[in-house]
Amino acid sequence: MNYVKRIVCLANSRKHSGRCVAGKEILEPGYGAWIRPVSARASAEVSEEERRYENGRDPRVLDIIDVPMIGAARLLHQTENHIIDAAHYWAKLGELPWGELRHLVDEAASLWPNGDSTYRGLNDRVKLELASRLTNSLMLIAPETLTVHVGIEGAEFGNPRRRLRTHFKHRGTNYIWVVTDPVAERAFLGRPDGDYPLANVYLCLSLGEPHTDGWCYKLVAAIISEQPF
């Protein structure tokens, strides 16, 4: 262990066979930069064993955590990555009060470059060559409007699985992005297909690592709500 980063957890989202955890650093005068704890594996996801507390529990959004680190591991636009020391437990120190979240919001004019969309998305991907010139891959926003859509997307391609997407507006621009938040998935996939408006929520957003198709995809890593969904 070379150092410890104290963060407020703002995402614990699905990634491959593990999770992508992200948060903002807590400093003596306030809040600092984004931190994404990653494993030393090529796929970088953090396993259940690697991210658990000593009591066996999993980090939750708004937990204040000490994470033992080995070193920084910038990957193109993912400048926030730090490799964890898997030999040490993470330590929960407390929980961030809901009212403090507004101090962590990023004042971004746009959510990375817009203009490219997937078949069912809107402004939800960036070409690798463009993404490689960016200097961040995480944001926290308070959307102007937000609706969670639940439905089957790939039936025509032989995939009957249901999926969550968020339809939201930020600074006058509309977006439709896939959700990788397991808490939101458990809550909304238990409901009938349809649209579910939400108010007074925050979104933790992530610009993913390069995909084999040459795109980097924009994802909703966490839907943060004061009340349970």
C-alpha positions in Angstrom: 0.0 0.0 0.0 1.5 3.3 -1.1 -1.3 5.7 -0.2 -5.0 5.8 0.8 -7.7 7.8 -1.0 -10.7 8.9 1.1 -13.7 9.2 -1.2 -17.5 9.5 -1.1 -18.8 6.7 -3.2 -21.0 7.9 -6.1 -21.2 4.7 -8.1 -20.9 1.0 -7.6 -22.0 -0.1 -11.1 -21.8 -3.3 -13.1 -18.7 -3.9 -15.2 -17.9 -7.3 -16.7 -17.8 -9.9 -13.8 -17.3 -7.2 -11.2 -18.0 -3.6 -10.5 -16.8 -0.1 -11.4 -16.6 2.0 -8.2 -16.1 5.8 -8.4 -16.3 8.8 -6.1 -14.9 12.2 -5.3 -12.0 12.6 -3.0 -12.6 14.1 0.5 -10.0 16.6 1.5 -9.5 18.7 4.5 -10.9 21.9 2.9 -13.7 20.2 1.0 -14.0 17.9 -2.0 -11.4 17.1 -4.5 -11.0 15.3 -7.8 -12.8 12.2 -9.0 -11.2 8.8 -8.1 -12.0 5.5 -9.8 -10.5 2.5 -7.9 -9.5 -0.2 -10.4 -7.9 -3.6 -10.2 -4.6 -4.5 -11.7 -6.2 -6.8 -14.2 -6.5 -5.8 -17.9 -10.3 -5.5 -17.6 -9.9 -3.3 -14.5 -13.2 -4.2 -12.8 -13.1 -4.6 -9.0 -14.2 -8.0 -7.7 -16.5 -8.5 -4.7 -13.7 -9.7 -2.5 -11.5 -6.8 -3.5 -14.0 -4.1 -2.7 -15.6 -5.4 0.5 -15.3 -4.1 4.0 -13.8 -6.2 6.8 -17.3 -7.1 7.9 -18.0 -8.5 4.5 -20.4 -5.7 3.3 -20.3 -4.1 -0.1 -19.8 -0.3 -0.5 -23.0 1.7 -1.1 -23.5 5.0 -2.8 -22.8 7.9 -0.3 -20.5 5.8 1.9 -17.4 7.6 2.9 -14.5 5.1 2.3 -10.8 4.8 2.7 -9.4 2.9 -0.2 -5.7 1.6 -0.1 -4.0 2.3 -3.4 -0.8 1.2 -5.2 -0.6 3.9 -7.9 -2.3 6.0 -10.6 -3.3 4.2 -13.8 -4.6 6.7 -16.3 -6.2 5.1 -19.4 -6.8 7.6 -22.2 -9.7 9.8 -21.0 -10.1 7.8 -17.8 -7.6 10.0 -15.9 -9.2 9.2 -12.6 -8.1 5.6 -12.3 -6.0 4.4 -9.4 -5.0 0.7 -8.8 -6.2 -0.7 -5.5 -4.1 -2.7 -3.1 -6.1 -5.9 -3.1 -4.3 -7.1 0.1 -6.1 -4.6 2.3 -9.8 -4.1 3.1 -11.6 -1.0 2.3 -12.8 0.9 5.4 -16.2 2.7 5.8 -15.9 5.9 7.9 -19.5 7.2 7.6 -22.1 8.3 5.1 -22.5 11.6 3.3 -25.6 13.6 4.2 -28.1 14.0 1.3 -27.9 17.8 1.5 -24.1 17.7 0.8 -24.5 16.2 -2.6 -25.3 19.5 -4.2 -21.7 20.6 -3.4 -20.3 17.8 -5.5 -22.2 18.5 -8.8 -20.0 19.2 -11.8 -20.9 22.3 -13.7 -20.5 20.9 -17.2 -22.0 22.7 -20.2 -22.3 19.4 -22.1 -21.9 15.7 -21.2 -18.8 15.1 -23.3 -19.0 15.7 -27.0 -22.5 15.2 -28.4 -23.8 14.3 -31.8 -23.3 10.5 -32.0 -26.0 8.1 -30.9 -26.7 4.4 -30.8 -29.8 2.8 -32.4 -31.9 3.3 -29.2 -29.8 6.0 -27.5 -29.3 9.7 -27.9 -26.0 11.5 -27.5 -24.6 8.3 -25.9 -21.3 7.6 -27.6 -18.0 9.2 -28.6 -15.5 8.0 -31.2 -12.2 6.7 -29.6 -10.0 9.2 -31.4 -12.1 12.1 -30.0 -12.4 10.5 -26.5 -8.6 10.0 -26.3 -8.3 13.8 -26.3 -10.6 14.3 -23.3 -9.3 14.7 -19.7 -12.2 13.2 -17.7 -14.6 10.3 -17.7 -16.8 10.9 -14.7 -19.5 13.5 -13.8 -22.2 14.1 -11.3 -25.2 16.1 -12.5 -28.7 17.1 -11.3 -30.8 16.6 -14.4 -33.6 19.0 -15.3 -35.9 16.0 -16.1 -35.5 12.3 -15.8 -37.5 9.3 -16.8 -36.4 5.6 -16.4 -37.6 3.5 -19.3 -38.0 -0.3 -18.8 -38.4 -2.6 -21.8 -37.1 -5.3 -24.1 -34.7 -3.8 -26.7 -33.3 -6.8 -28.7 -36.3 -8.9 -29.4 -35.8 -8.5 -33.2 -32.2 -9.8 -32.8 -33.1 -12.8 -30.6 -32.4 -11.1 -27.3 -35.5 -10.9 -25.1 -33.8 -9.4 -22.1 -35.3 -6.3 -20.5 -33.1 -3.2 -20.1 -33.1 0.2 -18.3 -32.4 3.4 -20.1 -32.6 6.9 -18.7 -34.3 9.7 -20.8 -33.0 13.0 -19.3 -32.4 16.6 -20.0 -29.3 18.5 -19.0 -28.8 22.2 -19.8 -31.5 22.0 -22.5 -30.0 19.0 -24.3 -31.8 15.6 -24.3 -30.0 12.3 -23.7 -30.9 8.6 -23.6 -28.3 6.4 -21.9 -28.1 2.8 -20.7 -28.1 2.3 -16.9 -25.5 0.1 -15.2 -26.6 0.8 -11.6 -27.5 -2.6 -10.0 -29.6 -1.0 -7.3 -31.8 0.8 -9.9 -31.9 -2.4 -12.0 -33.2 -4.4 -9.1 -35.9 -1.8 -8.4 -37.2 -1.1 -11.9 -36.8 -4.5 -13.5 -39.3 -5.8 -10.9 -41.9 -3.5 -12.4 -43.9 -3.7 -15.7 -42.4 -2.3 -18.9 -43.0 1.4 -19.1 -41.7 4.9 -18.2 -41.1 6.0 -14.6 -40.5 9.7 -14.1 -38.2 10.6 -11.1 -37.6 14.0 -9.5 -35.0 15.3 -7.1 -32.3 12.9 -8.2 -28.6 13.0 -9.1 -26.9 11.0 -11.8 -23.3 9.7 -11.7 -22.2 9.5 -15.4 -19.3 7.6 -16.8 -17.6 7.6 -20.2 -16.5 4.0 -20.6 -13.2 2.6 -21.8 -12.8 1.9 -25.6 -15.0 -0.8 -27.0 -13.9 -3.1 -29.7 -16.1 -1.3 -32.2 -14.0 1.9 -31.8 -16.6 3.8 -29.7 -16.6 4.9 -26.0 -20.1 4.7 -24.6 -21.7 7.1 -22.1 -23.4 5.3 -19.2 -25.5 6.2 -16.2 -23.4 4.5 -13.4 -25.8 5.5 -10.6 -29.2 7.1 -10.1 -28.9 8.7 -6.6 -32.2 9.3 -4.9 -33.0 10.4 -1.3 -35.9 8.0 -1.2 -35.9 4.4 -2.2 -37.2 3.8 -5.8 
